[in-house]
Amino acid sequence: MTKQHILLIEDNNEIRENTAEILELANYTVSTAENGKIGVEIAMKEKPDLIICDIMMPILDGYGVLHLLSKNPELAAIPFIFLTAKSERGDFRKGMEMGADDYITKPFTDIELLNAIDSRMKKVNILQKNYTPDDKGMREMLQEFEGSNALQNITENRPENQYKKKQVIYSKGNHPQKLFFVRSGKVKTFISNDDGKGLTIGLYTDGDFLGYTALLEGGTYKESAEAIDDCIIAEVPIESFEKLLYHNAEATKKIIQLMAKNIREKERQMLDIAYNSLRKRVANALMILLNKYRKPGEDIFSIHLSREDLANIAGTATESLIRTLSDFKTERLIEINGSKITVLNEKNLAGMLN
């Protein structure tokens, strides 16, 4: 495993050498610089994983180092920790406003130094993770940022409502008052045209959040949500959701990135509907359901779903869907028994999408 690389910029020889020794003992690769100018040159050449920098230095002080690094696209995202003997609050505020991630006040203990580095490195690793642009991705991200109990803390002991099949959970145009958490059941989000024709744009199941996009945007719902079957849904107050997210700048930034990816996925879905063949759209709808609702260890996937709901996922008329399902049944791709659809040949269905 490659060691993480730290650049230490410190003009005091004793502090620089002692700190470097601590970092090397902690299994980091360490580069050192005795002033800011040399530090910037090393950063440009070596692109370290993290930079620790003194504020008061000759030639180029810590503020100057941070300013120059922030102007370089290849270096601007490197975590930056100020190391300083100055205790005035204004100096810390200035550094953080310029973009520093943390600061350590001299004198410091080995534990204080290593804890600050470890905390920053963990956050960087989280930010670099490629979460899926859906509720699973958001759930994983919140757990990473806030700890394994984050979701339990925000969702436990909340009021729960039971929704019957086809019952509306929220409607397009309404202002969000809460975050919804699916305890059990299946939920869809959808948009409709003026003729009432629907297009399903999201599917949810046990452990998923929904309705969070409107909360983060501070606007109204751009879609409606409806129970696909009987559901139990917990309601989380807006204040609890905001408290979980907004005190953590990194988490907020990642949520925005996740939302952007989600929008791109929706755009891709619209393009697929516009340009793909009917067979390909129906096959894609079945694979979406399989990937969302198949339980771990389940070899054969089956689902009870109305033809109207499936047509809305595929973006086609119900009559066209029924004819295509009949063709798939004849080709032994699926089996149909009332509202129950069983996928018999996942490989061939998935192969249609290539």
N, C-alpha and C positions, 0 to 999 in steps of 0.2 A: 504494500500500500504506500502511495507517494506521501511523503511528509508535507504538511502545510507550511508555507513559506511566509515568514514575518520579516518586515523591514523595520528596524529600530533606528530612529533619528534622534540623537542626543549628544549635546556638546560636552557634557561632563564625562571624562574618561572613566572614572570609577563607577558611576551609575550605569554608563553604557555597557561596560564589561560585565558587571555583576548581573544586570538585567538580561543580557545576551546569554550568560551562563545558565540562568534560571530557565530561559526559554528552550535552550538546547537540551537541558535535562528533562524538560517536559516533552521532548521528542519533536520539536519544531526545527525546521531549517531557518537559520537566522542570517540576515545581512545587516550590517551596521553602517551608519554614516555619522560623521562628527558635526555636520551642519546641514542646513536646509537645502542648499544648492546641490551638494553631493547626493543628498537623499532623493531629490527629484530626479537626478540623472540615473540613480540606481533603480528607482521605481519605473522609469521609462524603459530601461533595459531589461529588467527582470520580472516586472509585473507581479509583485507579491500578492499573497492571499489576504494580507492584513498589514496595516501600517500603524506603528506606535511612534508618536512624534512629540518632542518637547515644544513648548511655546516660545520661550525666551532663548534665542540662539543668535550667534553672529551670522553675517552675510545675508541669510534669509531665515526669518522666524517661522514659527509653526503656522501662523495665519497665512503667510505667503506660500508655504508649501501646499496647504489645503486649497488655496485659491488656484494655484497652477494645476494641481491635479484635477480639480473640478472642471477645468477648461479642456481637458484631454479626454475624449470619449472612451479611450481604452483604459483609462485609470480612474475615471470619475466614480465608478461603482465599487472601488476597493474600500472595504471597511476602514475607518480612520479613527484612532483613539488618541486623544491628547494626553500627554504626560507632562504635568506641570507642578511647580512648587507654589504657584500663585493661588491664593484661596479666595480672591475677590469674586463674588458671584457674577459680576458683569463680564469677567473674562470667560467664564464657563458659558454664559448665555451667548456671547459673541461667537464662540467656537461652534456651539450647537446650531446657531442660526446660519452659519456658513456651510453647514453640512456635516460636521463631525458626528460620529455615531456614539461616542462615549468619551469620558475623561477619567484619568486616575490622578489623584493628588499625592505628590511626594511629601513625606516618606510613605511608602506603601509596603504591604507585606507580600510575600510570594503568592499566598492564596488570593488576595485581592487582585493581583495582576492576572493570574491564570483564570480566575473566575470571569473577569471582564472579557478576556480573549475567548474563552470557551463559549460564553453567552453570545458574543457577536458572531463567532464562527457558525454556531448552530442556526442562528437566524439567517445567515447567508445561505447555508445549505437548504433551508426551507424555501427561501426566495428563488433558488435555482431549480427547485423541483418543478416538474411539468405535470401539474394536476389536471385531471380531465375536466372539461368545461361543463360540469353538471353538478348535481347536488352531492354526489359521491365525492367529487373533487373538493367541494367546499367543506364537507364534513371532515375529510382527511386534513385539510389545511387548518381548520379551527383546532383540531386535536393537536396538530404539530405546534401551533403557536401558543395555545392556552393550556396544554396538558391533556392527559387521557380522560380527565373527568369533566372537561369543558362542556361537552354536549349533555352529559348527565346533569350537571349543575344548572344549565339553562333550561332544560326541558322537564325536569322532575317536579312533581307537585304542582303542575299547571292544570287549569281547567280543561276538560276533555269534552268534545262533542262527537256524537255518533251521526254519521251521514249515510243516508240510504243511497242505493244505486241511482245515478243520474242527478243527485241533489247538488245544487250549486254551492260551492264553498266561498268563492268571491267572484265578482263580476268586473269586467272591463269598465274603466272609467271611475271606479270607486277609489277613495283614498284609503290606503292601508292603515289599519289600527293595530295590527298584531302580526307576528310571524307564525306560520303554521308548520307543525311537525307531525308527520304521519306515524302514528303508533302501529296501525295495521290497516291493510287494504291497499287498493290501487286508486290513483288519482291521475287525471290528465289536465293539462292546460291547453287552451285552444283559442283561436281567433275565428271570427265569422264575417262573411261579407254581407252586403245589404239584403241578399236573398235568403240569408240564414244558413248558407252552406258553410260547414265548419272545416277547419284544418287543425289537427292536433300538432302542437309544437313542443310538448314536454310530457314525460311520463314519470310517475313517482310511486314509491312503495315504502315499506317499513323502514324507518330511520331516515327518511328524506325530509329536508326543509322545502317549503315552497312559499312564494310571495316575497322573497327577500330582495329581488331586483327593484321593485317599486319602493321599498323601504330605503334602500341605499340611494336611489335616484331622488327621493323626496318628492315624487310625483304620484300619479294615479296608476292603477293597474293597466297594462297594455294588452292584457289577455284575461280570459276567464278561467276559473278552475272548477272542475266537476268530478264527483266520485264515479269511478268506473264500476266499482262494486261497493258493498257495505264497508265503511271505514270508521276508524276511531282516530281523531286528530286532536292533538294538544295545541293550545294557543299560548304563545309566548309574547308577553308585552313588549312593545317597541323599546322601552327603556332598558330592558334586560339585554336585548340584542345589541343596542348601541353601546352599552357598557362593556360588553364582551369584545366589541370590535374597535371602537373609536379611541380607546386609550392606547392602542397598539398601532403605530403608524405603519409598520411593516405588514401587519395583517390587513389593514385597510387597503394598502397598495396592491397586495396580492389578490384581494377580493375584486378590485377593479380590473386587474389583468384577467382574472377568471371570467368576469362578466363580458369582457371584450372577446375572449375566446368563444364564449357561449353565443354571442351575437354572430360571430363568424360561422359557427356551426349552423345556426338558424338560416343564415344566408345561403350556405351550401345546401341545406335541406330544400330551400325554395328553388334553387337552381336545378337540383335533382328532379324535383316535381315538374319543373318547366320543360326539361330536356330529355329525361329518361323515358324509356318505353313503359307501357303499362305493366308488363311482366316484371320489369326491373323494379318499379315502384312498389308493387305488391310484395315481391321478394324482400326488398329493403325493409318494408314495414314489419314483416314477420321476423326478420333478423333483429330489428330494433326491440321488438317485444321479447324475443328470446334472450338477448343480451341484458335486458333490463330486469326481467322477472324470473329467469331460470335460477333455481336454488342450487347451492353448492352440492356437487355430487350427483345431480340429476342428469341422467343420460338422455332420457327422452323428455322433450319439453312439450307441455300442453297448456293451453290457456282457454278460459271461457271468455268470449268477447263478442259483442254484437257486430254484425256486418257493418253497421253504420259507423261504429267506433273505429273499426279496422280501415274502412274506406277513408275516414278523416285523417288517419295516420299516413295512409298512402297518397292522399291528395287526389282522390278519384271519385267518380260516382259509384254509389252502392251497387247499381246494376252491373257496371263494368268489373267491379271487384268480385262479385259473385261468379261471373263467367270465368275470370282468371283463376279463382280458387278451384273451380270445377276442373280447369285444365291441370292445375297443380296436383289435384287429387288423382286424375287419370294417369299422370306421370309418376305417381307414387312419391311425390315430394312431401305431401301432407296427407293427413287423414281427418275427415270431418264427421263429427257426431253431434248434431244439433248446433249449439253455440260453442262447442268445444272443438278447438283446432289443435292437432298434434303434428309436430314437425318430425317427419320420418327420415328426411335426407338433408341434414343441415349443410353438408359439404356442397351439394349441388345448388342449394338455394344461395349460399354465400358466393358460389362461383358465378352466379348471374351478375353480381355487382362489380366484377372486375372489368 
